[in-house]
Amino acid sequence: MSVAPAQVHAHSELTDAERAWLGAAALAALVVAVQLQVRSIEEPYLRAVHGAAYLAFATRAGRFLPGIGRLHAPADRERIAA
């Protein structure tokens, strides 16, 4: 039994709302994947290679945008934890 391409396409078409949700879910998955990669791979590597210089930089600069996602200075971490 064969199905014409037009019949398959007619049943797989998404509404605009479904496309919007799918796009939003894909964007959210991308953001999560990039955050995980940066936090678990890139930042530990940069700390190991550049040490205190990277930590000083990371407390001033943001991960992706200036000022957003900065690392906290060690003194700030102790104050936050207390």
N, C-alpha and C positions, 0 to 999 in steps of 0.2 A: 504494500500500500504506500503510495507516494503522496506527499502533501505539497501543494503549490506554495512557492515562496510568499505570495500575497496572503495566504491563509495564516502562515506562521507569523508574519509581520503584524497582522491585524490583532493578534492576541498578545503580542509582547510590547505594545506601545504604552508608554508611561504618560500619566497626566502631568501638567505643569507642576502641581503640588508635589507629586512623587519625585519628579526630577529635582525640585528644590531641596527636598529632604535628603535625597541621595547625594546631591552636591554638598550639602552641609555635613553629612556624615563622612564623606570622603575628605573634606577639608579638616574636620576634627581628627580623623585618623592620621592625616599627614602631620598635623601639628603635634600630636602625641608622639608619633614616630620620630620626628626631628628632635623634640625635647629629650626623649629617651636616649637617642644617639649622642646628642651633645653632652648630656649629663653623665652618661655611663661610659662613654668612650673618649670623646675629645677633651673634656675638662680634666679627667685624671691624667691623660697623656700630657697635657700642657702643664699641669702641676709638677709632674715628674721631670719634665724636660727643663722648665724655666723656674721652678720653685717659687721663692718669695717674690720675684719680679712679676710672675703671672698673678699671684694672689693679690699683690698691690694693684695691678691693672684691673683685675676682675672686681675689686671693690669699688672702682671708679666708673667702669664702663658697664653697659648692659650686654646681655647675651646676644640679642638680635636688634634691639633699638636702644639708642642712648638713654641711660638711666633706668631702663626697665630690665629686671632680672639680674641685678647686681648681686654679687656674692657679699655676704656680711663679713666684716673684719672679725678676727678671732675674739677680740674683746666684746664685740656686739653679740657673738654667738653665746658667750658665757652669760651675758646679761639676759638674753632672750631665754636661755635654758633655765635660769634661776626663777 
